[in-house]
Amino acid sequence: MISPVIETGRLRLRLHRPDDLDRRSAIRMQPETMRHIGGAAASLPQAREESWARIQRYVGHWALFGWGLFAIEERATGLLIGEAGIADFHRGLRPDFDATPEGAWLLAAEAGGKGYATEAMQAAIDWFDRNRGRERIVCVIDGQNLASIRVAYKLGFGRYDEIDYHGQPKLLFERPA
């Protein structure tokens, strides 16, 4: 296995698998899930195509770097509810952002409000720190995404700037080394 499996009290973080395609596509079809991530939900064919490409990219990220995004499952049900972790996305935002590992999380609408994003990201950050040493981590969040902003603050991130990304204002956060 390329990535570790991490279990928390309620969650299992693991490598993405081909059989995640249908569920990941369904999550990306949820308007509530996608409203702060690139606007409205995509059409089903685009969601499937994009999900398939991302599953492959996420597995490739682990193969190239030894760290990346995890698929998140509820332990009680085995249901895929999202993804979280640290990645190297090279977004082209600016050098002080792109040269730094980036925290990212996405949850299915029905998984929101339960503390899952914080629980998953804390486990991913703890694993990252144990395996690479504590280093600066950044994240970019839509200014209207109050739930993700709260998660960032709970994880020790602080806001340090605002930028335009794909024509939308976004907030930049960092967790110091």
C-alpha positions in Angstrom: 0.0 0.0 0.0 1.3 3.4 -0.9 -0.4 5.4 1.9 -1.0 4.5 5.5 -4.4 3.7 6.9 -5.2 6.0 9.8 -8.1 5.3 12.2 -9.6 7.9 14.5 -12.5 7.4 16.8 -15.1 7.7 14.0 -13.1 7.7 10.8 -10.8 5.7 8.6 -8.4 7.6 6.3 -7.1 5.6 3.4 -5.8 5.7 -0.1 -8.4 6.4 -2.8 -9.5 3.3 -4.8 -11.2 2.7 -8.1 -14.4 1.6 -6.4 -14.7 5.1 -4.9 -15.7 6.5 -8.3 -19.5 6.3 -8.0 -19.6 7.7 -4.4 -17.0 10.4 -5.1 -19.0 11.4 -8.2 -22.2 11.6 -6.2 -20.5 13.8 -3.5 -19.3 16.2 -6.3 -22.9 16.4 -7.6 -24.1 17.9 -4.3 -24.7 21.6 -4.7 -24.1 22.1 -0.9 -20.8 20.4 -1.1 -19.6 22.2 -4.2 -20.9 25.7 -3.7 -17.6 27.0 -2.3 -15.5 24.8 -4.6 -15.7 26.1 -8.1 -19.4 27.1 -8.0 -22.3 24.9 -8.8 -22.2 21.1 -9.0 -21.0 19.7 -12.3 -23.1 17.5 -14.6 -22.9 13.8 -13.9 -20.6 12.9 -16.8 -18.2 15.7 -15.8 -18.4 14.7 -12.2 -17.5 11.1 -13.0 -14.7 12.1 -15.4 -13.3 14.6 -13.0 -13.6 12.1 -10.1 -11.9 9.4 -12.0 -9.0 11.7 -12.9 -8.7 13.0 -9.3 -8.6 9.4 -7.9 -5.7 8.7 -10.2 -4.0 12.0 -9.4 -4.3 11.4 -5.6 -2.9 7.9 -5.8 -0.1 9.3 -8.0 0.6 12.1 -5.5 1.2 9.4 -2.8 3.5 7.5 -5.2 5.5 10.6 -6.1 5.8 12.3 -2.7 4.9 9.8 0.0 2.1 12.0 1.3 -1.2 13.3 -0.1 -5.0 13.3 0.3 -6.8 10.5 2.0 -10.2 9.2 1.3 -12.4 9.5 4.4 -14.7 6.7 5.4 -17.1 6.5 8.4 -15.8 3.6 10.4 -19.3 2.6 11.5 -20.7 2.4 8.0 -17.7 2.1 5.7 -19.3 4.9 3.6 -16.9 7.3 1.7 -17.8 10.7 3.1 -15.0 12.9 1.6 -11.3 13.5 1.4 -8.7 15.3 3.4 -4.9 15.7 3.7 -1.9 17.6 2.6 -1.0 18.0 -1.0 1.3 19.8 -3.5 -1.2 21.3 -5.9 1.0 24.0 -7.7 -2.0 26.3 -8.1 0.0 29.1 -9.5 -1.2 31.5 -6.7 2.2 32.9 -5.7 5.6 31.5 -4.6 5.0 31.7 -0.8 1.9 29.6 -1.3 2.8 27.2 -4.1 6.2 26.1 -2.5 4.4 25.0 0.7 2.4 21.9 1.5 -1.3 22.6 1.2 -4.1 21.3 3.5 -7.3 20.4 1.8 -10.6 18.8 2.8 -14.0 18.1 1.2 -17.0 16.4 2.8 -20.3 15.1 1.5 -23.1 17.5 2.5 -24.6 14.9 4.9 -21.3 14.6 6.7 -21.1 18.3 7.5 -21.5 19.7 11.0 -20.3 16.6 12.8 -16.7 17.6 13.3 -15.5 15.1 10.7 -13.3 17.6 8.7 -11.5 18.7 11.9 -11.1 15.1 13.0 -9.8 13.9 9.6 -7.5 16.9 9.1 -6.0 16.7 12.6 -5.2 13.0 12.0 -3.7 13.8 8.6 -1.6 16.7 10.0 -0.4 14.7 12.9 0.7 11.9 10.5 2.4 14.5 8.2 4.2 16.1 11.1 5.4 12.7 12.5 6.7 11.7 9.0 8.2 15.0 7.7 8.7 17.1 10.8 6.6 20.1 11.5 6.6 22.5 8.6 4.5 25.4 7.4 1.2 24.3 5.8 -1.2 26.6 3.9 -4.7 26.4 2.6 -7.1 28.5 0.4 -10.7 28.9 1.5 -13.6 30.7 -0.1 -14.5 33.7 2.2 -18.1 32.6 2.3 -17.2 29.1 3.5 -17.6 29.7 7.2 -17.5 26.0 8.2 -14.1 25.5 6.6 -12.8 28.8 8.1 -13.8 27.4 11.5 -12.0 24.1 10.8 -8.8 26.0 9.7 -8.8 28.0 13.0 -9.4 24.9 15.1 -6.4 23.3 13.3 -4.1 26.2 14.2 -4.2 28.0 10.8 -4.3 31.8 10.8 -5.5 34.0 7.9 -2.7 35.9 6.3 -4.0 37.3 3.0 -6.8 37.5 0.4 -6.3 36.8 -3.3 -8.3 36.3 -6.5 -8.4 32.7 -7.7 -10.3 31.8 -10.9 -12.1 35.1 -10.7 -13.3 34.6 -7.1 -11.9 36.2 -3.9 -10.3 33.6 -1.6 -8.6 33.7 1.8 -5.2 32.3 2.4 -4.4 30.6 5.7 -1.2 29.2 7.1 -0.1 27.0 10.0 3.4 28.0 11.0 6.3 25.6 11.2 
